[in-house]
Amino acid sequence: MEVFQVKARIKKRLRNCKRRIQHRLRKKQWQEQRRAMFRARNVHYDIADKAKGFHAAGFGAAHLLAQRLRLAQAIDARLHLLKRHVPYFESDHVLNLAYNLLAGGRVLDDLELLRNDETYSTSWGARIPDPTTAGDFLRRFQAADVEA
């Protein structure tokens, strides 16, 4: 019986992928932000040998719909829970929770899986809020905020 061995090229790609994720999730001293972290990005659907994919089908289409409807701007205009936007806006948190549901997440801890998915985080070009930050955000809600 032969032993399965990963080729050096594949090991290097996996190591680089993990390094990029760790770099994006590193501790950082944020300044107050002027715009939301989840920025408008073009979503491309492509099939190729070296393409990276995300497990949630239709995710890019849902994000494009949110962009066209200017959902983030509407959320930021109506919902005022944060005194300072360091680094996230209210829309970043709300969309992060909604996208967690679209990706099959059921609890806040599932956000950690998305944070460590390179394809997901690259699609935003931003750092994804972690589960504890999302929980802190949710604890700020009052009944009127939910209605807004």
Backbone as JSON Lines, residues from 0, in Angstrom:
{"i":0,"aa":"M","n":[0.82,-1.18,0.0],"ca":[0.0,0.0,0.0],"c":[0.88,1.25,0.0]}
{"i":1,"aa":"E","n":[0.55,2.2,-0.85],"ca":[1.32,3.44,-0.93],"c":[0.77,4.48,0.03]}
{"i":2,"aa":"V","n":[1.66,5.34,0.46],"ca":[1.26,6.42,1.34],"c":[0.88,7.61,0.48]}
{"i":3,"aa":"F","n":[-0.25,8.24,0.82],"ca":[-0.68,9.44,0.09],"c":[0.18,10.61,0.52]}
{"i":4,"aa":"Q","n":[0.73,11.32,-0.45],"ca":[1.59,12.46,-0.14],"c":[1.14,13.66,-0.98]}
{"i":5,"aa":"V","n":[0.96,14.78,-0.3],"ca":[0.56,16.0,-0.98],"c":[1.79,16.59,-1.67]}
{"i":6,"aa":"K","n":[1.63,16.98,-2.9],"ca":[2.74,17.57,-3.65],"c":[3.16,18.89,-3.01]}
{"i":7,"aa":"A","n":[4.43,19.19,-3.15],"ca":[4.98,20.42,-2.56],"c":[4.27,21.66,-3.08]}
{"i":8,"aa":"R","n":[3.87,21.65,-4.33],"ca":[3.18,22.79,-4.94],"c":[1.85,23.04,-4.24]}
{"i":9,"aa":"I","n":[1.13,21.97,-3.95],"ca":[-0.17,22.11,-3.27],"c":[0.03,22.57,-1.84]}
{"i":10,"aa":"K","n":[1.05,22.04,-1.16],"ca":[1.34,22.48,0.2],"c":[1.62,23.98,0.23]}
{"i":11,"aa":"K","n":[2.37,24.44,-0.75],"ca":[2.71,25.86,-0.81],"c":[1.47,26.71,-1.02]}
{"i":12,"aa":"R","n":[0.57,26.27,-1.89],"ca":[-0.68,27.02,-2.13],"c":[-1.53,27.08,-0.87]}
{"i":13,"aa":"L","n":[-1.65,25.95,-0.17],"ca":[-2.43,25.92,1.07],"c":[-1.8,26.81,2.13]}
{"i":14,"aa":"R","n":[-0.49,26.76,2.24],"ca":[0.22,27.59,3.22],"c":[0.02,29.07,2.91]}
{"i":15,"aa":"N","n":[0.1,29.45,1.64],"ca":[-0.1,30.84,1.24],"c":[-1.53,31.29,1.5]}
{"i":16,"aa":"C","n":[-2.49,30.41,1.27],"ca":[-3.9,30.72,1.53],"c":[-4.11,31.01,3.02]}
{"i":17,"aa":"K","n":[-3.56,30.15,3.88],"ca":[-3.68,30.36,5.32],"c":[-2.98,31.64,5.76]}
{"i":18,"aa":"R","n":[-1.85,31.95,5.16],"ca":[-1.1,33.15,5.48],"c":[-1.91,34.4,5.12]}
{"i":19,"aa":"R","n":[-2.58,34.38,3.96],"ca":[-3.39,35.53,3.55],"c":[-4.57,35.74,4.5]}
{"i":20,"aa":"I","n":[-5.19,34.66,4.93],"ca":[-6.32,34.77,5.87],"c":[-5.83,35.32,7.2]}
{"i":21,"aa":"Q","n":[-4.71,34.79,7.72],"ca":[-4.18,35.29,8.99],"c":[-3.81,36.76,8.9]}
{"i":22,"aa":"H","n":[-3.27,37.18,7.76],"ca":[-2.92,38.59,7.58],"c":[-4.18,39.45,7.6]}
{"i":23,"aa":"R","n":[-5.24,39.01,6.96],"ca":[-6.48,39.79,6.93],"c":[-7.13,39.86,8.3]}
{"i":24,"aa":"L","n":[-6.96,38.81,9.12],"ca":[-7.61,38.75,10.44],"c":[-6.71,39.23,11.58]}
{"i":25,"aa":"R","n":[-5.54,39.77,11.27],"ca":[-4.6,40.21,12.31],"c":[-5.21,41.33,13.14]}
{"i":26,"aa":"K","n":[-4.7,41.48,14.36],"ca":[-5.15,42.58,15.21],"c":[-4.71,43.89,14.58]}
{"i":27,"aa":"K","n":[-5.59,44.87,14.62],"ca":[-5.29,46.14,13.99],"c":[-5.98,47.26,14.75]}
{"i":28,"aa":"Q","n":[-5.31,48.38,14.87],"ca":[-5.89,49.56,15.49],"c":[-6.61,50.34,14.41]}
{"i":29,"aa":"W","n":[-7.94,50.35,14.45],"ca":[-8.74,50.97,13.4],"c":[-9.0,52.43,13.69]}
{"i":30,"aa":"Q","n":[-9.03,53.22,12.66],"ca":[-9.47,54.61,12.72],"c":[-10.97,54.62,12.43]}
{"i":31,"aa":"E","n":[-11.64,55.71,12.79],"ca":[-13.06,55.82,12.46],"c":[-13.21,55.83,10.93]}
{"i":32,"aa":"Q","n":[-14.18,55.06,10.44],"ca":[-14.37,54.9,9.01],"c":[-15.39,55.89,8.48]}
{"i":33,"aa":"R","n":[-15.22,56.27,7.21],"ca":[-16.15,57.2,6.56],"c":[-17.19,56.47,5.74]}
{"i":34,"aa":"R","n":[-16.93,55.2,5.41],"ca":[-17.9,54.42,4.62],"c":[-17.85,52.98,5.08]}
{"i":35,"aa":"A","n":[-18.87,52.24,4.7],"ca":[-19.03,50.85,5.15],"c":[-17.87,49.97,4.66]}
{"i":36,"aa":"M","n":[-17.56,48.94,5.42],"ca":[-16.47,48.03,5.07],"c":[-16.86,47.11,3.91]}
{"i":37,"aa":"F","n":[-18.11,46.68,3.86],"ca":[-18.57,45.79,2.79],"c":[-18.79,46.66,1.56]}
{"i":38,"aa":"R","n":[-17.78,46.8,0.78],"ca":[-17.84,47.68,-0.38],"c":[-18.37,46.95,-1.59]}
{"i":39,"aa":"A","n":[-18.84,47.73,-2.54],"ca":[-19.34,47.17,-3.79],"c":[-18.18,46.55,-4.56]}
{"i":40,"aa":"R","n":[-18.3,45.3,-4.86],"ca":[-17.28,44.59,-5.62],"c":[-17.98,43.91,-6.78]}
{"i":41,"aa":"N","n":[-17.29,43.78,-7.87],"ca":[-17.83,43.05,-8.99],"c":[-17.72,41.55,-8.71]}
{"i":42,"aa":"V","n":[-18.78,40.85,-8.97],"ca":[-18.8,39.41,-8.79],"c":[-18.69,38.78,-10.16]}
{"i":43,"aa":"H","n":[-17.73,37.9,-10.31],"ca":[-17.52,37.24,-11.58],"c":[-17.77,35.75,-11.42]}
{"i":44,"aa":"Y","n":[-18.53,35.18,-12.34],"ca":[-18.73,33.74,-12.36],"c":[-17.87,33.2,-13.48]}
{"i":45,"aa":"D","n":[-17.02,32.24,-13.15],"ca":[-16.09,31.71,-14.12],"c":[-15.84,30.25,-13.8]}
{"i":46,"aa":"I","n":[-15.56,29.49,-14.8],"ca":[-15.19,28.09,-14.62],"c":[-13.8,27.92,-15.21]}
{"i":47,"aa":"A","n":[-12.88,27.47,-14.39],"ca":[-11.51,27.28,-14.84],"c":[-10.83,26.27,-13.92]}
{"i":48,"aa":"D","n":[-9.67,25.82,-14.32],"ca":[-8.94,24.84,-13.53],"c":[-8.5,25.4,-12.18]}
{"i":49,"aa":"K","n":[-8.12,26.66,-12.16],"ca":[-7.57,27.24,-10.95],"c":[-8.53,28.22,-10.27]}
{"i":50,"aa":"A","n":[-9.79,28.17,-10.6],"ca":[-10.76,29.09,-10.01],"c":[-11.08,28.67,-8.59]}
{"i":51,"aa":"K","n":[-11.43,29.65,-7.76],"ca":[-11.84,29.38,-6.39],"c":[-13.34,29.61,-6.32]}
{"i":52,"aa":"G","n":[-14.0,28.8,-5.55],"ca":[-15.45,28.92,-5.46],"c":[-15.91,29.02,-4.02]}
{"i":53,"aa":"F","n":[-17.15,29.38,-3.89],"ca":[-17.77,29.51,-2.57],"c":[-18.96,28.58,-2.55]}
{"i":54,"aa":"H","n":[-19.2,27.95,-1.42],"ca":[-20.2,26.89,-1.33],"c":[-21.65,27.38,-1.38]}
{"i":55,"aa":"A","n":[-21.9,28.67,-1.21],"ca":[-23.27,29.17,-1.19],"c":[-23.67,29.64,-2.59]}
{"i":56,"aa":"A","n":[-24.47,28.86,-3.25],"ca":[-24.89,29.2,-4.62],"c":[-25.77,30.45,-4.6]}
{"i":57,"aa":"G","n":[-25.57,31.31,-5.56],"ca":[-26.38,32.51,-5.68],"c":[-25.98,33.62,-4.74]}
{"i":58,"aa":"F","n":[-24.91,33.44,-4.01],"ca":[-24.49,34.43,-3.04],"c":[-24.12,35.76,-3.72]}
{"i":59,"aa":"G","n":[-23.39,35.67,-4.81],"ca":[-23.0,36.88,-5.54],"c":[-24.2,37.62,-6.08]}
{"i":60,"aa":"A","n":[-25.2,36.87,-6.54],"ca":[-26.41,37.5,-7.07],"c":[-27.16,38.23,-5.95]}
{"i":61,"aa":"A","n":[-27.19,37.65,-4.75],"ca":[-27.85,38.3,-3.62],"c":[-27.12,39.59,-3.26]}
{"i":62,"aa":"H","n":[-25.8,39.56,-3.32],"ca":[-25.03,40.77,-3.01],"c":[-25.25,41.86,-4.07]}
{"i":63,"aa":"L","n":[-25.31,41.46,-5.33],"ca":[-25.59,42.43,-6.39],"c":[-26.98,43.05,-6.22]}
{"i":64,"aa":"L","n":[-27.95,42.24,-5.81],"ca":[-29.29,42.76,-5.56],"c":[-29.26,43.78,-4.42]}
{"i":65,"aa":"A","n":[-28.54,43.48,-3.35],"ca":[-28.41,44.42,-2.23],"c":[-27.76,45.72,-2.68]}
{"i":66,"aa":"Q","n":[-26.79,45.62,-3.59],"ca":[-26.14,46.82,-4.11],"c":[-27.11,47.65,-4.94]}
{"i":67,"aa":"R","n":[-27.81,46.99,-5.83],"ca":[-28.75,47.71,-6.71],"c":[-29.86,48.39,-5.91]}
{"i":68,"aa":"L","n":[-30.31,47.75,-4.85],"ca":[-31.36,48.33,-4.01],"c":[-30.81,49.37,-3.03]}
{"i":69,"aa":"R","n":[-29.5,49.52,-3.01],"ca":[-28.82,50.43,-2.09],"c":[-29.23,50.11,-0.65]}
{"i":70,"aa":"L","n":[-29.23,48.82,-0.36],"ca":[-29.65,48.33,0.95],"c":[-28.74,48.83,2.07]}
{"i":71,"aa":"A","n":[-27.43,48.81,1.85],"ca":[-26.5,49.25,2.89],"c":[-26.74,50.72,3.25]}
{"i":72,"aa":"Q","n":[-26.96,51.55,2.24],"ca":[-27.19,52.97,2.5],"c":[-28.51,53.17,3.25]}
{"i":73,"aa":"A","n":[-29.52,52.38,2.91],"ca":[-30.81,52.49,3.61],"c":[-30.69,52.07,5.07]}
{"i":74,"aa":"I","n":[-29.93,51.01,5.32],"ca":[-29.73,50.56,6.7],"c":[-28.98,51.62,7.49]}
{"i":75,"aa":"D","n":[-27.91,52.17,6.92],"ca":[-27.13,53.18,7.63],"c":[-27.92,54.46,7.87]}
{"i":76,"aa":"A","n":[-28.86,54.78,6.99],"ca":[-29.67,55.98,7.16],"c":[-30.71,55.83,8.27]}
{"i":77,"aa":"R","n":[-31.2,54.62,8.49],"ca":[-32.29,54.41,9.47],"c":[-31.82,53.87,10.81]}
{"i":78,"aa":"L","n":[-30.74,53.12,10.83],"ca":[-30.31,52.43,12.04],"c":[-29.08,53.12,12.62]}
{"i":79,"aa":"H","n":[-29.18,53.6,13.86],"ca":[-28.08,54.32,14.49],"c":[-27.79,53.71,15.86]}
{"i":80,"aa":"L","n":[-27.0,52.66,15.87],"ca":[-26.66,51.96,17.11],"c":[-25.24,52.25,17.57]}
{"i":81,"aa":"L","n":[-24.37,52.58,16.64],"ca":[-22.96,52.76,16.95],"c":[-22.63,54.25,17.04]}
{"i":82,"aa":"K","n":[-21.87,54.62,18.09],"ca":[-21.46,56.02,18.23],"c":[-20.35,56.35,17.24]}
{"i":83,"aa":"R","n":[-19.46,55.4,17.04],"ca":[-18.35,55.57,16.1],"c":[-18.29,54.35,15.2]}
{"i":84,"aa":"H","n":[-17.84,54.54,14.0],"ca":[-17.73,53.42,13.05],"c":[-16.28,52.98,12.98]}
{"i":85,"aa":"V","n":[-15.88,52.18,13.96],"ca":[-14.5,51.71,14.07],"c":[-14.49,50.2,14.05]}
{"i":86,"aa":"P","n":[-14.29,49.52,12.98],"ca":[-14.27,50.0,11.61],"c":[-15.6,49.79,10.9]}
{"i":87,"aa":"Y","n":[-16.56,49.14,11.55],"ca":[-17.77,48.72,10.84],"c":[-18.92,49.71,11.0]}
{"i":88,"aa":"F","n":[-19.76,49.75,9.97],"ca":[-21.02,50.48,10.01],"c":[-22.13,49.5,10.39]}
{"i":89,"aa":"E","n":[-23.3,50.04,10.71],"ca":[-24.44,49.18,11.03],"c":[-24.76,48.25,9.85]}
{"i":90,"aa":"S","n":[-24.67,48.77,8.65],"ca":[-24.97,47.94,7.47],"c":[-23.99,46.78,7.34]}
{"i":91,"aa":"D","n":[-22.73,46.97,7.72],"ca":[-21.76,45.88,7.66],"c":[-22.2,44.73,8.56]}
{"i":92,"aa":"H","n":[-22.65,45.08,9.77],"ca":[-23.09,44.04,10.7],"c":[-24.36,43.34,10.22]}
{"i":93,"aa":"V","n":[-25.34,44.12,9.79],"ca":[-26.61,43.54,9.35],"c":[-26.4,42.65,8.13]}
{"i":94,"aa":"L","n":[-25.64,43.13,7.15],"ca":[-25.38,42.32,5.96],"c":[-24.55,41.09,6.29]}
{"i":95,"aa":"N","n":[-23.61,41.23,7.21],"ca":[-22.82,40.08,7.62],"c":[-23.7,38.98,8.21]}
{"i":96,"aa":"L","n":[-24.66,39.37,9.03],"ca":[-25.59,38.39,9.62],"c":[-26.5,37.78,8.55]}
{"i":97,"aa":"A","n":[-26.98,38.61,7.64],"ca":[-27.85,38.1,6.56],"c":[-27.08,37.15,5.66]}
{"i":98,"aa":"Y","n":[-25.85,37.51,5.31],"ca":[-25.04,36.65,4.44],"c":[-24.66,35.35,5.14]}
{"i":99,"aa":"N","n":[-24.54,35.4,6.46],"ca":[-24.29,34.18,7.21],"c":[-25.45,33.21,7.02]}
{"i":100,"aa":"L","n":[-26.67,33.73,7.08],"ca":[-27.85,32.89,6.85],"c":[-27.88,32.34,5.42]}
{"i":101,"aa":"L","n":[-27.56,33.2,4.45],"ca":[-27.53,32.76,3.05],"c":[-26.5,31.67,2.81]}
{"i":102,"aa":"A","n":[-25.41,31.72,3.56],"ca":[-24.34,30.74,3.4],"c":[-24.62,29.46,4.19]}
{"i":103,"aa":"G","n":[-25.78,29.38,4.82],"ca":[-26.15,28.16,5.55],"c":[-25.85,28.21,7.03]}
{"i":104,"aa":"G","n":[-25.4,29.36,7.53],"ca":[-25.12,29.48,8.95],"c":[-26.4,29.52,9.77]}
{"i":105,"aa":"R","n":[-26.33,28.95,10.95],"ca":[-27.51,28.93,11.83],"c":[-27.28,29.7,13.13]}
{"i":106,"aa":"V","n":[-26.03,29.8,13.54],"ca":[-25.7,30.49,14.79],"c":[-24.56,31.47,14.53]}
{"i":107,"aa":"L","n":[-24.31,32.35,15.5],"ca":[-23.25,33.35,15.34],"c":[-21.88,32.7,15.16]}
{"i":108,"aa":"D","n":[-21.66,31.56,15.78],"ca":[-20.36,30.9,15.66],"c":[-20.06,30.48,14.22]}
{"i":109,"aa":"D","n":[-21.08,30.36,13.39],"ca":[-20.85,30.01,11.99],"c":[-20.16,31.16,11.23]}
{"i":110,"aa":"L","n":[-20.19,32.35,11.8],"ca":[-19.48,33.48,11.18],"c":[-17.98,33.21,11.14]}
{"i":111,"aa":"E","n":[-17.48,32.46,12.11],"ca":[-16.05,32.16,12.15],"c":[-15.63,31.32,10.95]}
{"i":112,"aa":"L","n":[-16.51,30.44,10.5],"ca":[-16.21,29.65,9.3],"c":[-16.1,30.55,8.07]}
{"i":113,"aa":"L","n":[-16.99,31.52,7.98],"ca":[-16.93,32.45,6.85],"c":[-15.69,33.33,6.91]}
{"i":114,"aa":"R","n":[-15.32,33.75,8.11],"ca":[-14.13,34.6,8.25],"c":[-12.88,33.88,7.76]}
{"i":115,"aa":"N","n":[-12.86,32.58,7.92],"ca":[-11.68,31.81,7.54],"c":[-11.78,31.22,6.14]}
{"i":116,"aa":"D","n":[-12.8,31.62,5.41],"ca":[-12.93,31.19,4.02],"c":[-12.35,32.29,3.14]}
{"i":117,"aa":"E","n":[-11.25,31.98,2.47],"ca":[-10.55,33.0,1.68],"c":[-11.42,33.57,0.57]}
{"i":118,"aa":"T","n":[-12.19,32.73,-0.09],"ca":[-13.02,33.2,-1.2],"c":[-14.07,34.19,-0.69]}
{"i":119,"aa":"Y","n":[-14.68,33.89,0.43],"ca":[-15.7,34.78,1.01],"c":[-15.09,36.13,1.39]}
{"i":120,"aa":"S","n":[-13.99,36.1,2.13],"ca":[-13.41,37.36,2.59],"c":[-12.82,38.16,1.44]}
{"i":121,"aa":"T","n":[-12.3,37.49,0.43],"ca":[-11.76,38.2,-0.73],"c":[-12.88,38.87,-1.51]}
{"i":122,"aa":"S","n":[-14.05,38.26,-1.54],"ca":[-15.16,38.85,-2.29],"c":[-15.57,40.21,-1.7]}
{"i":123,"aa":"W","n":[-15.34,40.42,-0.4],"ca":[-15.66,41.7,0.23],"c":[-14.5,42.66,0.17]}
{"i":124,"aa":"G","n":[-13.29,42.13,0.11],"ca":[-12.14,43.01,0.17],"c":[-12.03,43.67,1.53]}
{"i":125,"aa":"A","n":[-12.62,43.05,2.54],"ca":[-12.65,43.64,3.87],"c":[-12.52,42.55,4.91]}
{"i":126,"aa":"R","n":[-12.24,42.98,6.09],"ca":[-12.2,42.07,7.23],"c":[-13.64,41.81,7.66]}
{"i":127,"aa":"I","n":[-13.96,40.58,7.95],"ca":[-15.31,40.18,8.32],"c":[-15.44,40.23,9.85]}
{"i":128,"aa":"P","n":[-16.51,40.82,10.39],"ca":[-16.68,40.85,11.85],"c":[-16.74,39.44,12.43]}
{"i":129,"aa":"D","n":[-16.13,39.27,13.59],"ca":[-16.14,37.95,14.21],"c":[-17.42,37.75,15.03]}
{"i":130,"aa":"P","n":[-17.67,36.52,15.5],"ca":[-18.91,36.22,16.21],"c":[-19.11,37.06,17.48]}
{"i":131,"aa":"T","n":[-18.05,37.35,18.22],"ca":[-18.22,38.13,19.44],"c":[-18.6,39.57,19.11]}
{"i":132,"aa":"T","n":[-18.02,40.13,18.07],"ca":[-18.38,41.49,17.64],"c":[-19.83,41.53,17.17]}
{"i":133,"aa":"A","n":[-20.25,40.49,16.45],"ca":[-21.64,40.41,16.0],"c":[-22.59,40.31,17.19]}
{"i":134,"aa":"G","n":[-22.21,39.54,18.2],"ca":[-23.03,39.42,19.41],"c":[-23.14,40.75,20.14]}
{"i":135,"aa":"D","n":[-22.02,41.47,20.25],"ca":[-22.04,42.79,20.89],"c":[-22.97,43.74,20.14]}
{"i":136,"aa":"F","n":[-22.93,43.67,18.82],"ca":[-23.8,44.52,18.0],"c":[-25.27,44.18,18.25]}
{"i":137,"aa":"L","n":[-25.59,42.9,18.28],"ca":[-26.99,42.48,18.47],"c":[-27.53,42.88,19.84]}
{"i":138,"aa":"R","n":[-26.68,42.9,20.86],"ca":[-27.13,43.28,22.2],"c":[-27.51,44.76,22.29]}
{"i":139,"aa":"R","n":[-27.14,45.57,21.34],"ca":[-27.47,46.99,21.34],"c":[-28.91,47.27,20.88]}
{"i":140,"aa":"F","n":[-29.55,46.28,20.27],"ca":[-30.88,46.49,19.67],"c":[-31.95,46.66,20.75]}
{"i":141,"aa":"Q","n":[-32.84,47.62,20.49],"ca":[-34.09,47.79,21.24],"c":[-35.21,47.47,20.27]}
{"i":142,"aa":"A","n":[-36.44,47.43,20.73],"ca":[-37.58,47.08,19.87],"c":[-37.7,48.05,18.69]}
{"i":143,"aa":"A","n":[-37.51,49.33,18.92],"ca":[-37.62,50.32,17.85],"c":[-36.55,50.12,16.78]}
{"i":144,"aa":"D","n":[-35.36,49.67,17.21],"ca":[-34.27,49.43,16.25],"c":[-34.6,48.26,15.34]}
{"i":145,"aa":"V","n":[-35.23,47.25,15.86],"ca":[-35.63,46.09,15.05],"c":[-36.63,46.53,13.99]}
{"i":146,"aa":"E","n":[-37.59,47.38,14.39],"ca":[-38.57,47.87,13.43],"c":[-37.93,48.75,12.36]}
{"i":147,"aa":"A","n":[-36.94,49.56,12.75],"ca":[-36.25,50.42,11.79],"c":[-35.51,49.58,10.79]}
